[in-house]
Amino acid sequence: MLVHRKYRERGLARALVTRIVNIARAWAWRRWKREFIGEQQAAIKMFALLGFSNLVRLENYVKDMQAVAHDYVLMGLE
């Protein structure tokens, strides 16, 4: 999920993710997983506040289009 820079820090992403998780729970989905690169600290923090926990963090595991390495973070919610 990406919120345009102009609309960030207004709680939009959190509201959308919360709504999506609630819909999934109503459909009896049991597990959620979300992938990040380590630099996405704001998103990682928001998902942690929503109950997601760190499952895996692999240092320098993925490379972007400029071949710059980034940490891989996998979070989950049961």
DSSP file (Angstrom, degrees, kcal/mol; ACC not computed):
  #  RESIDUE AA STRUCTURE BP1 BP2  ACC     N-H-->O    O-->H-N    N-H-->O    O-->H-N    TCO  KAPPA ALPHA  PHI   PSI    X-CA   Y-CA   Z-CA
    1    1 A M              0   0    0      0, 0.0     2,-0.4     0, 0.0    12,-0.0   0.000 360.0 360.0 360.0 136.2    0.0    0.0    0.0
    2    2 A L        -     0   0    0     11,-0.0     2,-0.5     2,-0.0     3,-0.0  -0.994 360.0-159.3-132.9 128.6    1.3    3.4   -0.9
    3    3 A V        -     0   0    0     -2,-0.4     5,-0.1     2,-0.0    10,-0.0  -0.912  34.8-105.2-105.7 131.9   -0.1    6.7    0.1
    4    4 A H    >   -     0   0    0     -2,-0.5     3,-2.3     1,-0.1     4,-0.4  -0.227  29.9-116.9 -54.5 140.3    0.8    9.7   -2.0
    5    5 A R  G >  S+     0   0    0      1,-0.3     3,-1.0     2,-0.2    -1,-0.1   0.819 113.6  60.8 -49.4 -37.7    3.3   11.9   -0.2
    6    6 A K  G 3  S+     0   0    0      1,-0.2    -1,-0.3     0, 0.0    -2,-0.1   0.745 110.5  40.2 -63.9 -25.1    0.8   14.8   -0.1
    7    7 A Y  G <  S+     0   0    0     -3,-2.3     3,-0.5     4,-0.0     5,-0.4   0.268  87.9 121.7-111.6  10.0   -1.6   12.7    2.0
    8    8 A R    <   +     0   0    0     -3,-1.0    -4,-0.0    -4,-0.4    -3,-0.0  -0.249  61.4  34.2 -73.3 163.3    0.7   10.9    4.4
    9    9 A E  S    S+     0   0    0      1,-0.1    -1,-0.2     0, 0.0    -4,-0.0   0.787  88.0 102.0  62.9  32.4    0.6   11.2    8.2
   10   10 A R  S    S-     0   0    0     -3,-0.5    -2,-0.1     0, 0.0    -1,-0.1   0.304  97.7-106.4-119.6   3.0   -3.2   11.4    8.2
   11   11 A G  S  > S+     0   0    0      3,-0.0     4,-2.2    -4,-0.0     5,-0.2   0.595  80.4 129.0  84.1  11.2   -3.9    7.8    9.2
   12   12 A L  H  > S+     0   0    0     -5,-0.4     4,-2.5     2,-0.2     5,-0.2   0.944  72.8  45.1 -66.4 -48.5   -5.1    6.8    5.7
   13   13 A A  H  > S+     0   0    0      1,-0.2     4,-2.9     2,-0.2     5,-0.3   0.925 114.2  49.8 -62.0 -44.3   -2.9    3.7    5.4
   14   14 A R  H  > S+     0   0    0      1,-0.2     4,-2.5     2,-0.2    -1,-0.2   0.916 111.3  48.8 -61.2 -43.4   -3.7    2.6    8.9
   15   15 A A  H  X S+     0   0    0     -4,-2.2     4,-2.1     2,-0.2    -1,-0.2   0.914 113.7  46.6 -63.3 -43.0   -7.5    3.0    8.3
   16   16 A L  H  X S+     0   0    0     -4,-2.5     4,-2.5     2,-0.2    -2,-0.2   0.931 113.9  46.4 -66.1 -46.0   -7.3    1.0    5.0
   17   17 A V  H  X S+     0   0    0     -4,-2.9     4,-2.7     1,-0.2     5,-0.2   0.917 111.9  52.0 -64.2 -42.2   -5.2   -1.8    6.4
   18   18 A T  H  X S+     0   0    0     -4,-2.5     4,-2.3    -5,-0.3    -1,-0.2   0.924 111.1  47.5 -58.8 -44.5   -7.4   -2.1    9.5
   19   19 A R  H  X S+     0   0    0     -4,-2.1     4,-2.3     2,-0.2    -2,-0.2   0.913 111.9  49.6 -63.8 -43.1  -10.5   -2.3    7.3
   20   20 A I  H  X S+     0   0    0     -4,-2.5     4,-2.5     2,-0.2    -2,-0.2   0.918 111.3  49.1 -63.0 -44.0   -8.9   -4.9    5.1
   21   21 A V  H  X S+     0   0    0     -4,-2.7     4,-2.4     1,-0.2    -1,-0.2   0.909 110.5  51.0 -62.5 -42.3   -7.8   -7.0    8.1
   22   22 A N  H  X S+     0   0    0     -4,-2.3     4,-1.9    -5,-0.2    -1,-0.2   0.899 110.5  48.7 -63.2 -40.6  -11.4   -6.8    9.5
   23   23 A I  H  X S+     0   0    0     -4,-2.3     4,-1.4     2,-0.2    -2,-0.2   0.927 111.2  50.4 -62.8 -44.6  -12.9   -8.0    6.2
   24   24 A A  H  <>S+     0   0    0     -4,-2.5     5,-2.8     1,-0.2    -2,-0.2   0.891 108.7  51.5 -62.3 -39.7  -10.4  -10.9    6.1
   25   25 A R  H ><5S+     0   0    0     -4,-2.4     3,-1.7     1,-0.2    -1,-0.2   0.890 105.8  55.1 -64.3 -37.8  -11.3  -11.9    9.6
   26   26 A A  H 3<5S+     0   0    0     -4,-1.9    -1,-0.2     1,-0.3    -2,-0.2   0.815 107.3  50.4 -63.6 -29.3  -15.0  -11.9    8.7
   27   27 A W  T 3<5S-     0   0    0     -4,-1.4    -1,-0.3    -3,-0.2    -2,-0.2   0.320 121.4-112.7 -89.2   7.3  -14.1  -14.3    5.9
   28   28 A A  T < 5 +     0   0    0     -3,-1.7     2,-0.3     1,-0.2    -3,-0.2   0.747  56.0 164.7  67.5  27.8  -12.2  -16.5    8.4
   29   29 A W      < -     0   0    0     -5,-2.8    -1,-0.2     1,-0.1     3,-0.1  -0.605  18.1-167.7 -70.8 135.4   -8.8  -15.8    7.0
   30   30 A R        +     0   0    0     -2,-0.3     2,-0.4     1,-0.2    -1,-0.1   0.759  58.4  39.8-100.1 -28.3   -6.3  -17.0    9.6
   31   31 A R        -     0   0    0     45,-0.0     2,-0.4     2,-0.0    47,-0.2  -0.962  52.5-173.1-132.6 143.3   -3.0  -15.6    8.6
   32   32 A W  E     -A   77   0A   0     45,-2.3    45,-2.4    -2,-0.4     2,-0.4  -0.988   6.4-172.4-128.0 141.0   -1.6  -12.5    7.0
   33   33 A K  E     -A   76   0A   0     -2,-0.4     2,-0.4    43,-0.2    43,-0.2  -0.981   0.8-172.9-131.8 148.0    1.9  -11.8    5.8
   34   34 A R  E     -A   75   0A   0     41,-2.5    41,-2.8    -2,-0.4     2,-0.3  -0.996  10.8-148.5-142.7 133.2    3.5   -8.6    4.6
   35   35 A E  E     +A   74   0A   0     -2,-0.4     2,-0.3    39,-0.2    39,-0.2  -0.796  21.4 167.2-104.5 144.4    6.9   -8.1    3.0
   36   36 A F  E     -A   73   0A   0     37,-2.6    37,-2.6    -2,-0.3     2,-0.4  -0.924  34.9-118.7-140.6 165.2    9.0   -5.0    3.4
   37   37 A I  E >   -A   72   0A   0     -2,-0.3     3,-2.3    35,-0.2    35,-0.2  -0.843  41.8-108.4 -99.8 154.2   12.5   -3.7    2.8
   38   38 A G  T 3  S+     0   0    0     33,-1.8    34,-0.1    -2,-0.4     6,-0.1   0.737 113.8  64.3 -55.8 -27.9   14.3   -2.6    5.9
   39   39 A E  T 3  S+     0   0    0     32,-0.2     2,-1.7     1,-0.2     3,-0.3   0.597  77.7  87.7 -74.6  -9.2   14.1    1.1    5.0
   40   40 A Q    <>  +     0   0    0     -3,-2.3     4,-2.5     1,-0.2    -1,-0.2  -0.312  49.8 148.9 -85.0  54.7   10.3    1.1    5.2
   41   41 A Q  H  >  +     0   0    0     -2,-1.7     4,-2.6     1,-0.2    -1,-0.2   0.847  65.1  54.1 -61.8 -38.3   10.4    1.9    8.9
   42   42 A A  H  > S+     0   0    0     -3,-0.3     4,-2.2     2,-0.2    -1,-0.2   0.927 112.5  44.0 -63.6 -43.1    7.2    3.9    9.0
   43   43 A A  H  > S+     0   0    0      2,-0.2     4,-2.6     1,-0.2     5,-0.2   0.910 113.1  51.2 -67.7 -41.9    5.3    1.0    7.4
   44   44 A I  H  X S+     0   0    0     -4,-2.5     4,-2.1     1,-0.2    -2,-0.2   0.916 111.5  48.3 -60.8 -43.4    6.9   -1.6    9.6
   45   45 A K  H  X S+     0   0    0     -4,-2.6     4,-2.2     2,-0.2    -1,-0.2   0.914 111.1  50.2 -63.5 -43.3    6.0    0.5   12.7
   46   46 A M  H  X S+     0   0    0     -4,-2.2     4,-1.1     1,-0.2    -2,-0.2   0.928 111.4  47.4 -62.6 -45.3    2.4    0.9   11.5
   47   47 A F  H  <>S+     0   0    0     -4,-2.6     5,-2.5     1,-0.2    -1,-0.2   0.866 110.3  53.4 -65.6 -35.0    1.9   -2.9   10.9
   48   48 A A  H ><5S+     0   0    0     -4,-2.1     3,-1.7     1,-0.2    -1,-0.2   0.906 106.0  53.1 -63.8 -40.7    3.5   -3.6   14.3
   49   49 A L  H 3<5S+     0   0    0     -4,-2.2    -1,-0.2     1,-0.3    -2,-0.2   0.773 105.3  55.7 -64.5 -25.0    1.0   -1.3   15.9
   50   50 A L  T 3<5S-     0   0    0     -4,-1.1    -1,-0.3    -3,-0.2    -2,-0.2   0.373 131.0 -92.9 -88.4   4.0   -1.8   -3.3   14.1
   51   51 A G  T < 5S+     0   0    0     -3,-1.7    27,-0.3     1,-0.3    -3,-0.2   0.402  78.6 140.0 104.4  -2.4   -0.5   -6.5   15.7
   52   52 A F      < -     0   0    0     -5,-2.5    -1,-0.3    -6,-0.1     2,-0.3  -0.497  35.6-154.9 -72.5 143.8    1.8   -7.8   13.0
   53   53 A S  E     -B   76   0A   0     23,-2.9    23,-2.4    -2,-0.2     2,-0.4  -0.861  24.1 -97.5-119.4 156.2    5.0   -9.4   14.4
   54   54 A N  E     +B   75   0A   0     -2,-0.3    21,-0.2    21,-0.2     3,-0.1  -0.560  40.0 169.6 -71.4 126.1    8.4   -9.8   12.8
   55   55 A L  E     +     0   0A   0     19,-3.3     2,-0.3     1,-0.4    20,-0.2   0.778  65.8   2.8-101.7 -41.7    8.8  -13.3   11.4
   56   56 A V  E     -B   74   0A   0     18,-1.8    18,-2.8     2,-0.0    -1,-0.4  -0.998  50.0-174.7-148.2 142.3   12.1  -12.9    9.4
   57   57 A R  E     -B   73   0A   0     -2,-0.3     2,-0.6    16,-0.2    16,-0.2  -0.933  10.1-174.0-137.3 117.7   14.7  -10.3    8.8
   58   58 A L  E >   -B   72   0A   0     14,-2.6    14,-2.7    -2,-0.4     3,-1.0  -0.949  23.0-130.0-114.4 118.5   17.4  -11.1    6.3
   59   59 A E  E 3  S-     0   0A   0     -2,-0.6    12,-0.2     1,-0.3    11,-0.1  -0.440  83.4  -8.4 -71.7 136.0   20.2   -8.5    5.9
   60   60 A N  E 3  S+     0   0A   0     -2,-0.2    11,-0.3     1,-0.1    -1,-0.3   0.828  90.6 139.1  50.7  40.7   21.1   -7.3    2.4
   61   61 A Y  E <   +     0   0A   0     -3,-1.0     2,-0.3     9,-0.8    10,-0.2   0.790  55.7  43.7 -87.6 -31.0   18.9  -10.0    0.9
   62   62 A V  E     -B   70   0A   0      8,-2.2     8,-3.0    -4,-0.2     2,-0.4  -0.870  65.8-150.8-119.3 151.2   17.2   -8.1   -1.9
   63   63 A K  E     -B   69   0A   0     -2,-0.3     6,-0.2     6,-0.2     2,-0.0  -0.946  12.0-139.2-120.0 142.3   18.6   -5.7   -4.5
   64   64 A D    >   -     0   0    0      4,-2.0     3,-2.1    -2,-0.4     6,-0.0  -0.175  44.6 -80.6 -85.5-173.7   16.8   -2.8   -6.2
   65   65 A M  T 3  S+     0   0    0      1,-0.3    -1,-0.1     2,-0.1    -2,-0.0   0.690 132.7  53.3 -65.2 -19.0   17.0   -1.9   -9.9
   66   66 A Q  T 3  S-     0   0    0      2,-0.1    -1,-0.3     0, 0.0     3,-0.1   0.252 119.8-110.0 -97.3  11.5   20.3    0.0   -9.2
   67   67 A A    <   +     0   0    0     -3,-2.1     2,-0.5     1,-0.3    -2,-0.1   0.728  68.0 149.4  66.5  25.8   21.8   -3.2   -7.5
   68   68 A V        -     0   0    0      1,-0.0    -4,-2.0     0, 0.0    -1,-0.3  -0.793  44.9-126.9 -89.4 128.2   21.7   -1.6   -4.0
   69   69 A A  E     - B   0  63A   0     -2,-0.5     2,-0.3    -6,-0.2    -6,-0.2  -0.482  29.4-178.0 -78.9 144.4   21.2   -4.2   -1.3
   70   70 A H  E     - B   0  62A   0     -8,-3.0    -8,-2.2    -2,-0.2    -9,-0.8  -0.963  31.1-101.8-136.8 153.2   18.4   -3.9    1.2
   71   71 A D  E     -     0   0A   0     -2,-0.3   -33,-1.8   -11,-0.3     2,-0.5  -0.459  32.0-135.2 -70.1 148.9   17.2   -5.9    4.2
   72   72 A Y  E     -AB  37  58A   0    -14,-2.7   -14,-2.6   -35,-0.2     2,-0.4  -0.929  21.2-169.8-106.4 130.2   14.2   -8.2    3.7
   73   73 A V  E     -AB  36  57A   0    -37,-2.6   -37,-2.6    -2,-0.5     2,-0.5  -0.984   6.2-169.3-124.5 128.0   11.5   -8.1    6.4
   74   74 A L  E     -AB  35  56A   0    -18,-2.8   -19,-3.3    -2,-0.4   -18,-1.8  -0.976   9.1-176.5-116.9 126.3    8.6  -10.5    6.7
   75   75 A M  E     -AB  34  54A   0    -41,-2.8   -41,-2.5    -2,-0.5     2,-0.3  -0.879   3.3-167.7-119.5 153.2    5.8   -9.7    9.2
   76   76 A G  E     -AB  33  53A   0    -23,-2.4   -23,-2.9    -2,-0.3     2,-0.4  -0.955  14.7-157.3-141.2 160.0    2.8  -11.8   10.0
   77   77 A L  E      A   32   0A   0    -45,-2.4   -45,-2.3    -2,-0.3   -25,-0.1  -0.994 360.0 360.0-136.8 127.6   -0.5  -11.6   11.8
   78   78 A E              0   0    0     -2,-0.4    -1,-0.1   -27,-0.3   -26,-0.1   0.398 360.0 360.0 -98.8 360.0   -2.4  -14.7   13.1
